[in-house]
């Protein structure tokens, strides 16, 4: 006997949930993200009776579910992520079920793939961040509300009881605005579609009353936690609301829905789009943005409409029966939107690298993780996929009509989902974990104790990571070091000593060790706030100290020797250029500096390429050594390498021979003069004075292509 369509739908949805859970579970055992997961872990431990203080309030139901899962699993760092894993898996399964209505199985499965590829799912399903259970409750309420009435009073009573129950759960997780207003307005749109554009006054009344109640609670909320709002007001935003302008909500949407936001917008605006998903998507974004003005970044519960509208937008572009001018204009706007989103990811990588738990830009190692480059490529791949889909008709004609435009669109969506999943789970999450979690550093150190004879006791200097206490292996003992003197005394021992310190303290520790004639090796540099250093080299382990190549007591050998003295403080004794000076290519200019006496800490160096007044490359001053080893740490007799890496501008320069000029200053009015060579005497290395005031020296001439 063949299975009914409803039974087949639930079988496919269940299989989808299983596959999604299998994919997400591969990242459950990753290290604890300090900035994002330390507080959820503290709440779970506090719920289990561990005596803790200064705990932040959170929705009780969310804490209870994570605590129950942690107790069942045994490991709290993994167990507290299980509710998110289950919730995201079921949300993706419901996405398939929603998309199957009025669409093919292929489009439904593609919508499930898009839902899984969203950062909302990737981060919410593998980390204890966001409110994935609350989004599942909202999705389930809308799903139950869209079911056709069966006529039986008992079945209808059960359905409405289930709707009320999941709405209460949604309010308990995400508050009134998102947990009740959003599903009520969406279900009002559903009823309008059933009754030929007549709004359901019941749902409209529920949405209005709950919205007014939420507004009243927000307006009169003090510094405490209100369960009906499921949050406490962000103190920083409450005192300084100008720090979060309206455009921040657009940035949050771009990060959480990357890179599908332009496609979903097109799917919502194009003619023939399902009204329910468009209303759900727009109201969800507006409600989350409004909520974010008081409570900071809020997870946007729009996984289902984003996935369905994105697939809808791409399939619409692939349909050759639609008007050509409208298709071309839509394609152009979507591609521009994707490129803008990719550029935004390059400019604010900390927002896109951790979309559900914002991290300060100064604490996010964007360059080490490569967030901007990876997400920029993803946006370009998405733009290419849109072009392929839009040109599906011509492509199928060129292939002898062996491939239909719909099949090309499906292939493009599938490949784009695979690329996004690879970027999220294969690159961003593991690399970010290594840089943002102390667990890999602590576990690696414990494993090296016996293998490389490292001491069990390690000094701990200004490492205040809240997650470290929960991931520290039993083999490792930490010794707190109060100040830099204590750190230098600890590292000044003749026996092997190790210490953990933040990257910002490396320069001071290195300078202190050099002043005392001791070494400083870096054994592990993966975590930005927790470097592993040793007072001597360790056999079998590479020295990762980046400062060892920047400063030395012997003159470095560069490609070009030179001699220029600025005042009586610094000499330039060599220079070289790595790379070709070709437009859009990256180039590094290295200067060898000889320190004659102590220099001010505000020293700035200008290294520029000049051709008359019409062409100047990098005319602005920069910090020596890019700030890694500040001038306040320099000693008399040191040789310091100053490297400046930049991209040759593509347009605003001229080709031909340019002069390499160097100048130094400590402020706008305190500028070093070139004292050697003398302007009236020829230089042995061909150095000339570049300006009338004698403040810039021309080291040589290079050709720009």
C-alpha positions in Angstrom: 0.0 0.0 0.0 1.6 3.3 -1.0 2.3 5.9 1.7 0.1 9.0 1.9 1.6 12.4 0.9 1.4 13.5 4.5 3.3 10.4 5.7 5.9 10.9 3.0 6.3 14.5 4.1 7.0 13.6 7.7 9.4 10.9 6.7 11.4 13.3 4.6 11.3 15.9 7.3 12.5 13.4 9.9 15.3 12.2 7.6 16.3 15.9 7.1 16.4 16.5 10.8 18.6 13.4 11.3 21.0 14.5 8.6 21.2 18.1 9.9 21.8 16.8 13.5 24.6 14.5 12.1 26.2 17.4 10.3 26.0 19.8 13.2 27.2 17.2 15.8 30.6 17.1 14.2 31.4 20.5 15.8 29.8 19.9 19.2 33.0 18.9 20.9 34.9 22.0 19.9 36.5 24.2 22.6 34.5 26.7 24.6 34.2 30.2 23.1 35.2 32.5 25.9 33.4 35.6 24.8 30.2 33.8 23.8 29.8 30.7 25.9 31.4 31.4 29.3 28.2 33.0 30.7 25.8 30.2 29.5 28.2 27.6 31.1 28.2 29.5 34.4 24.4 29.6 34.4 24.3 25.8 33.7 26.8 25.2 36.5 24.8 27.5 38.9 21.6 25.6 38.0 23.4 22.4 39.1 24.2 23.9 42.5 27.8 25.1 41.9 28.3 28.2 44.1 28.9 31.1 41.8 28.4 34.9 42.1 27.5 37.7 39.7 25.5 35.5 37.4 23.5 37.3 34.6 19.8 36.5 34.4 18.5 34.6 31.4 15.2 33.0 30.4 14.6 30.1 32.9 13.4 27.7 30.3 16.5 28.1 28.2 18.8 27.6 31.2 16.7 24.6 32.4 16.9 22.9 29.0 20.6 23.4 28.7 21.2 22.2 32.3 19.1 19.1 31.7 21.0 18.3 28.5 24.3 18.9 30.3 23.4 16.6 33.1 22.2 13.9 30.7 25.4 14.1 28.6 27.8 14.3 31.5 30.1 17.0 29.9 28.5 20.4 30.5 30.5 22.1 27.7 29.0 19.7 25.2 25.7 19.0 26.8 24.6 22.7 27.0 24.8 22.8 23.2 22.5 19.9 22.6 19.2 21.9 22.8 20.5 24.2 20.1 21.5 21.2 17.9 18.0 19.6 18.3 16.2 22.9 17.8 18.1 23.8 14.6 17.6 20.3 13.2 13.9 20.5 13.7 13.7 24.0 12.3 15.4 22.8 9.1 13.0 19.9 9.0 10.1 22.3 9.3 11.6 24.4 6.6 11.4 21.4 4.3 7.8 20.8 5.4 6.8 24.4 4.8 8.5 24.6 1.4 6.9 21.4 0.2 3.5 23.1 0.2 3.0 24.3 -3.4 6.5 23.3 -4.5 8.4 20.3 -5.7 10.5 18.0 -3.5 13.6 19.4 -5.1 12.8 23.0 -4.1 11.8 21.8 -0.6 15.1 20.1 -0.1 17.0 23.0 -1.5 15.2 25.3 1.0 16.3 22.9 3.8 19.9 23.2 2.5 19.7 27.0 2.6 18.3 26.9 6.1 21.2 24.7 7.2 23.7 27.0 5.5 22.6 30.1 7.3 24.9 31.4 10.0 21.8 31.4 12.3 21.8 27.6 12.0 25.6 27.0 11.9 26.4 29.0 15.0 23.2 28.4 16.9 23.4 24.6 16.4 27.0 24.1 17.4 27.5 26.8 20.1 25.5 27.8 23.2 24.6 31.1 21.6 21.4 32.6 20.3 17.9 31.4 21.0 17.3 28.4 18.6 14.7 26.8 20.9 12.7 30.0 20.8 12.8 30.2 17.0 11.7 26.5 16.9 8.7 27.4 19.1 7.8 30.3 16.8 8.1 28.1 13.7 6.1 25.3 15.3 3.3 27.8 16.3 3.1 29.1 12.7 3.2 25.6 11.3 0.3 24.5 13.5 -1.6 27.7 12.7 -1.3 27.0 8.9 -2.8 23.5 9.1 -6.2 23.2 7.5 -9.0 22.7 10.0 -10.2 19.1 10.1 -13.7 19.8 11.3 -13.5 17.6 14.4 -13.9 19.7 17.6 -11.5 17.5 19.5 -8.8 17.8 16.9 -9.2 21.6 16.7 -9.1 21.9 20.5 -5.9 19.9 20.5 -4.4 22.1 17.7 -5.2 25.3 19.5 -3.9 24.0 22.8 -0.6 23.1 21.0 -0.5 26.5 19.5 -1.0 28.2 22.8 1.6 26.0 24.5 4.4 26.6 21.9 3.6 30.3 22.0 4.1 30.4 25.7 7.4 28.6 25.2 8.4 31.1 22.6 7.5 34.1 24.8 9.6 32.4 27.6 12.6 32.2 25.3 12.5 35.4 23.2 9.9 37.7 24.8 6.6 39.1 23.8 7.7 41.0 20.7 9.2 38.1 18.9 7.5 35.2 20.7 3.9 36.4 20.3 3.6 39.5 18.1 5.5 37.9 15.2 3.6 34.6 15.0 0.3 36.4 15.6 0.8 38.8 12.6 2.0 35.9 10.4 -1.0 33.8 11.3 -3.2 36.9 10.6 -1.7 36.9 7.1 -2.4 33.2 6.8 -6.1 33.7 7.6 -6.2 36.6 5.2 -5.1 34.2 2.4 -7.8 31.7 3.4 -10.7 34.2 3.6 -9.9 36.2 0.5 -7.9 39.1 2.0 -9.9 39.4 5.2 -7.7 39.8 8.2 -8.4 37.6 11.2 -9.5 40.0 13.9 -8.5 37.6 16.6 -4.9 37.4 15.6 -4.8 41.1 14.9 -6.1 41.8 18.4 -3.6 39.4 20.0 -0.7 41.0 18.1 -1.9 44.5 19.0 -2.4 43.8 22.7 0.8 41.9 23.1 2.7 44.7 21.3 1.2 47.3 23.5 2.0 45.2 26.6 5.6 44.7 25.4 6.0 48.4 24.7 4.7 49.3 28.2 7.1 46.9 29.9 10.0 48.1 27.9 9.2 51.8 28.5 9.0 51.2 32.3 11.7 48.6 32.6 14.4 49.4 35.1 17.8 47.8 35.3 16.4 44.3 36.2 15.3 41.3 34.3 11.7 41.0 33.1 10.6 37.4 32.3 7.9 38.5 29.9 10.6 40.3 27.9 13.1 37.5 28.3 15.9 39.9 28.8 17.4 42.8 30.7 18.1 46.1 29.0 21.7 46.6 27.7 23.2 49.1 30.2 25.5 50.5 27.5 22.7 51.1 25.0 20.4 52.4 27.7 22.9 55.1 28.7 24.4 55.8 25.2 21.7 54.8 22.6 23.6 56.7 19.9 26.2 53.8 19.8 23.7 51.7 18.0 22.2 53.5 15.0 19.4 52.1 12.9 21.9 50.8 10.3 23.3 48.4 12.9 20.2 46.3 12.4 21.0 45.9 8.7 24.5 44.8 9.6 23.0 42.2 12.0 20.7 41.0 9.3 23.5 40.8 6.8 25.7 38.8 9.2 23.0 36.4 10.5 21.6 35.7 7.0 24.9 35.8 5.1 24.9 35.8 2.1 21.2 35.1 1.4 19.8 38.5 2.5 19.6 40.1 -1.1 18.1 36.9 -2.5 15.5 36.7 0.3 14.6 40.4 -0.3 14.2 39.7 -4.0 12.0 36.7 -3.2 9.8 38.8 -0.9 9.3 41.6 -3.4 8.9 39.7 -6.7 5.4 39.2 -8.0 3.7 36.0 -7.1 5.8 35.4 -3.9 3.9 33.7 -1.0 2.5 36.5 1.2 2.9 34.5 4.4 6.6 34.1 4.1 7.1 37.7 3.0 5.1 39.0 6.1 6.9 36.6 8.4 10.3 37.7 7.1 9.7 41.5 7.1 8.0 41.5 10.5 10.7 39.3 12.0 13.5 41.6 10.8 11.7 44.8 12.0 10.8 43.3 15.4 14.4 42.0 15.9 15.8 45.4 14.9 13.4 47.3 17.2 14.2 44.9 20.1 17.9 45.4 19.4 17.8 49.1 20.2 17.3 48.3 23.9 18.8 44.8 24.2 21.7 44.7 21.7 22.1 42.1 19.0 19.1 39.8 18.8 18.9 36.5 16.9 16.4 37.0 14.1 13.9 34.1 14.0 13.5 34.1 10.2 15.3 30.9 9.1 12.2 29.4 7.4 11.1 32.5 5.4 14.7 33.3 4.4 15.3 29.9 3.0 12.0 29.7 1.1 12.2 33.2 -0.3 15.8 32.7 -1.4 15.0 29.6 -3.3 11.9 31.4 -4.7 14.0 34.3 -5.8 16.5 32.1 -7.7 13.8 30.0 -9.3 12.0 33.1 -10.4 15.2 34.4 -12.1 15.6 31.1 -13.8 12.1 31.2 -15.3 12.4 32.5 -18.8 8.7 33.3 -19.1 9.0 36.4 -16.9 9.6 39.8 -18.5 13.2 40.1 -19.6 13.8 43.7 -18.4 12.5 42.9 -15.0 14.6 39.8 -14.7 17.8 41.6 -15.8 17.1 44.5 -13.4 16.4 42.1 -10.5 19.6 40.1 -11.3 21.7 43.3 -11.3 20.3 44.5 -8.0 20.7 41.1 -6.4 24.3 40.8 -7.6 25.1 44.4 -6.3 23.5 43.5 -3.0 25.6 40.3 -2.7 28.8 42.3 -3.4 27.8 44.9 -0.9 27.3 42.2 1.7 30.6 40.7 0.9 32.3 44.1 1.2 30.6 44.6 4.5 32.0 41.3 5.7 35.5 42.5 4.8 35.1 45.8 6.7 33.5 44.3 9.8 34.8 40.7 10.0 34.1 40.5 13.8 30.4 40.9 13.2 30.2 38.2 10.5 32.6 35.9 12.2 30.5 35.8 15.4 27.0 36.9 14.3 25.1 35.7 17.4 27.6 36.8 20.1 29.2 40.1 19.1 32.9 40.4 19.8 34.9 43.6 20.1 36.9 44.3 17.0 40.1 44.7 19.1 39.6 41.2 20.5 38.7 39.4 17.3 41.7 38.1 15.3 40.2 38.7 11.8 43.5 38.5 10.0 44.6 35.2 11.6 41.2 33.6 11.0 40.8 35.1 7.5 37.2 35.9 8.0 37.0 38.8 5.6 38.7 36.9 2.8 36.6 33.8 3.2 33.3 35.5 3.4 34.2 37.8 0.6 34.8 34.8 -1.6 31.5 33.3 -0.5 29.6 36.5 -1.6 31.4 36.5 -5.0 30.5 32.8 -5.5 26.9 33.7 -4.7 26.9 36.5 -7.2 28.3 34.1 -9.8 25.6 31.6 -9.0 23.0 34.3 -9.6 24.5 35.1 -13.0 24.5 31.4 -13.9 20.9 31.0 -12.8 19.7 34.2 -14.7 21.4 33.1 -17.8 20.1 29.6 -17.5 17.9 29.9 -20.7 20.8 30.8 -22.9 23.0 28.2 -21.2 20.5 25.5 -21.8 20.1 26.6 -25.4 23.9 26.4 -25.9 23.8 22.9 -24.4 21.1 21.8 -26.9 18.4 22.1 -24.4 19.7 19.1 -22.6 19.5 21.0 -19.3 16.4 22.9 -18.2 16.8 26.3 -16.5 15.1 24.9 -13.3 17.7 22.2 -13.1 20.5 24.8 -13.5 18.9 26.9 -10.7 18.7 23.8 -8.5 22.4 22.9 -9.2 23.5 26.5 -8.5 21.6 26.6 -5.1 23.0 23.2 -4.1 26.6 24.2 -4.9 26.1 27.5 -3.1 24.8 25.7 0.0 27.7 23.3 -0.2 30.2 26.2 -0.5 28.6 28.0 2.4 28.6 24.9 4.6 32.3 24.3 3.8 33.1 27.9 4.7 31.2 27.7 8.0 32.0 24.2 9.2 35.2 23.5 7.4 37.0 26.9 7.9 35.4 29.5 10.1 34.2 27.5 13.1 37.4 25.3 13.6 39.7 28.3 13.0 37.7 30.6 15.2 37.7 28.0 17.9 41.4 27.7 17.9 41.7 31.5 18.2 38.9 32.3 20.6 38.8 29.3 22.9 41.5 28.5 25.6 40.7 24.8 25.4 43.0 23.9 22.5 45.9 25.9 24.1 45.4 24.3 27.5 45.0 20.8 26.1 48.0 21.1 23.8 50.1 22.3 26.8 49.0 19.4 28.9 49.9 17.0 26.1 53.4 18.5 25.8 54.3 18.2 29.5 55.7 14.7 29.1 56.7 14.8 25.5 58.8 18.0 25.7 59.5 18.1 29.4 57.5 21.2 30.0 56.9 22.2 33.6 53.5 21.4 35.0 53.3 24.8 36.8 52.8 27.6 34.4 52.7 31.3 35.2 49.5 33.2 34.5 49.8 36.9 33.8 46.8 39.0 33.0 44.9 36.1 31.5 41.4 36.6 32.7 39.6 34.2 30.4 36.4 33.1 32.1 36.3 29.8 30.3 39.8 28.8 31.3 38.7 27.5 34.7 36.3 25.1 33.1 38.6 23.7 30.4 41.9 23.5 32.3 43.3 19.9 32.4 44.2 18.4 35.8 47.8 18.0 34.7 48.3 21.8 34.5 48.8 24.0 37.6 48.7 27.8 37.2 50.6 30.3 39.2 49.1 33.8 39.3 51.6 36.6 38.5 50.5 40.0 39.9 52.5 42.4 37.7 55.3 42.7 35.1 58.0 42.5 37.8 56.6 39.2 38.9 56.5 38.0 35.4 60.1 38.9 34.7 61.2 37.3 38.0 59.3 34.1 37.0 60.9 34.0 33.6 64.3 35.0 34.9 65.0 31.6 36.4 67.8 29.5 35.1 65.5 26.5 34.8 62.8 26.2 32.1 59.8 28.3 33.0 56.7 28.9 31.0 53.9 31.5 31.2 50.6 32.4 29.7 50.1 36.0 28.8 48.0 38.1 26.4 49.4 39.1 23.0 49.4 42.8 24.1 52.0 42.0 26.8 54.4 40.2 24.5 56.4 43.3 23.5 56.9 44.3 27.1 57.9 40.8 28.2 60.3 40.4 25.2 61.9 43.8 25.9 62.3 42.9 29.6 63.9 39.6 28.8 66.3 41.2 26.3 67.3 43.8 28.9 68.3 41.0 31.3 70.1 39.0 28.7 67.4 36.2 28.6 65.5 34.6 25.8 61.7 34.6 25.2 60.3 31.9 23.0 56.6 31.7 22.0 55.5 28.0 22.0 51.8 28.6 21.0 50.3 31.7 19.4 46.9 30.4 18.4 44.8 32.2 21.0 44.9 36.0 20.8 44.6 36.5 24.5 46.7 33.6 25.7 50.2 33.1 24.3 52.4 30.3 25.7 55.9 31.7 26.3 59.1 30.1 27.7 62.3 31.6 29.0 64.4 29.4 26.7 64.1 27.4 23.5 62.5 24.0 23.8 63.9 21.2 21.8 61.4 20.0 19.2 59.2 23.0 19.4 59.5 25.9 16.9 59.9 29.5 18.3 56.9 31.4 17.0 57.9 34.8 18.5 57.3 37.3 15.7 59.4 39.9 17.5 62.6 37.9 17.2 62.7 38.9 13.5 62.0 42.5 14.1 64.7 43.5 16.5 68.3 42.3 17.0 71.7 43.6 18.0 73.3 42.9 14.6 72.8 44.8 11.4 70.2 43.0 9.1 71.2 42.3 5.5 68.7 43.8 3.1 68.8 44.2 -0.7 69.9 47.8 -0.7 72.3 49.4 1.7 71.9 53.0 2.5 72.7 55.6 5.2 70.3 58.3 6.4 70.3 59.9 9.8 67.2 61.7 11.2 68.2 64.1 13.9 70.5 62.4 16.4 68.1 59.5 17.2 67.6 57.1 14.3 69.5 55.9 11.2 68.1 54.1 8.1 70.8 51.6 7.0 69.0 49.5 4.5 65.8 48.9 2.5 64.2 46.5 0.1 60.9 45.9 -1.7 59.3 42.5 -1.8 57.0 42.1 -4.7 56.4 43.9 -8.0 54.9 47.4 -8.0 52.0 46.5 -10.2 48.5 47.9 -9.7 46.3 45.9 -7.3 49.2 43.7 -6.2 50.4 43.5 -2.6 53.9 44.9 -1.8 56.0 45.0 1.3 58.6 47.7 1.9 61.2 47.0 4.6 63.4 49.5 6.3 66.3 48.7 8.6 66.5 51.2 11.4 69.5 51.7 13.7 68.6 53.3 17.1 71.1 55.8 18.4 69.3 56.9 21.5 65.9 56.5 23.2 63.1 57.8 20.9 59.6 59.1 21.8 56.9 56.5 21.9 54.8 58.6 19.5 57.3 58.1 16.7 55.7 57.8 13.2 57.4 56.9 9.9 56.3 58.0 6.5 57.4 55.6 3.7 56.0 56.8 0.4 56.5 56.5 -3.4 56.4 59.8 -5.2 56.4 61.0 -8.8 56.2 64.7 -8.7 52.9 66.1 -7.4 50.7 63.9 -9.5 51.3 60.4 -8.1 51.8 59.4 -4.5 51.5 55.9 -3.0 51.1 55.5 0.8 51.7 59.2 1.7 50.5 58.8 5.3 52.6 58.1 8.3 52.4 54.8 10.1 53.5 53.2 13.4 56.9 51.5 13.3 56.7 47.7 13.1 52.9 48.2 12.7 52.7 48.6 16.5 54.0 45.1 17.3 57.2 46.5 19.0 56.6 50.1 20.0 59.5 52.6 20.1 59.2 52.8 23.9 60.8 49.3 24.0 63.7 50.2 21.7 67.2 50.4 23.2 70.3 52.2 22.1 72.2 50.1 19.5 69.1 48.0 18.4 68.4 47.3 14.8 64.7 47.3 14.1 63.0 46.1 10.9 60.0 48.2 9.9 57.8 46.4 7.4 54.9 48.1 5.6 52.6 46.0 3.5 50.1 47.6 1.2 48.2 47.1 -2.0 49.2 49.3 -5.0 46.2 51.5 -6.0 44.6 50.6 -9.3 43.7 54.0 -10.6 44.9 57.1 -8.7 48.6 56.7 -9.6 50.8 57.1 -12.7 53.0 54.4 -14.2 56.8 55.0 -14.4 59.7 55.8 -12.1 58.9 56.8 -8.5 61.1 58.0 -5.7 61.1 56.1 -2.4 61.0 58.8 0.3 61.3 58.4 4.0 60.5 60.8 6.8 60.0 60.7 10.6 58.1 62.7 13.1 56.7 62.5 16.7 53.8 64.9 16.2 52.4 67.3 13.6 54.9 69.9 14.7 57.8 67.8 15.9 59.4 66.5 12.7 62.9 65.1 12.4 65.3 66.7 9.9 67.7 64.8 7.8 71.1 65.5 9.3 73.1 63.0 7.2 74.0 63.0 4.4 74.5 66.7 4.0 72.5 68.3 1.2 75.7 69.9 -0.3 77.7 66.7 -0.3 77.2 63.7 -2.5 76.0 60.5 -0.8 77.8 57.2 -1.1 74.5 55.4 -1.6 72.8 57.9 -3.8 70.6 59.4 -1.1 69.2 62.9 -1.8 67.0 65.3 0.0 63.4 65.1 -1.1 62.1 68.5 -0.1 63.3 72.0 0.6 63.0 71.8 4.3 65.2 68.7 4.5 62.6 66.5 6.2 62.4 63.7 3.6 65.2 61.5 2.2 65.1 59.9 -1.2 66.6 56.4 -0.7 66.2 55.3 -4.4 64.1 55.0 -7.4 61.7 52.2 -8.4 59.4 51.6 -11.3 55.6 51.3 -10.9 53.7 49.4 -13.6 
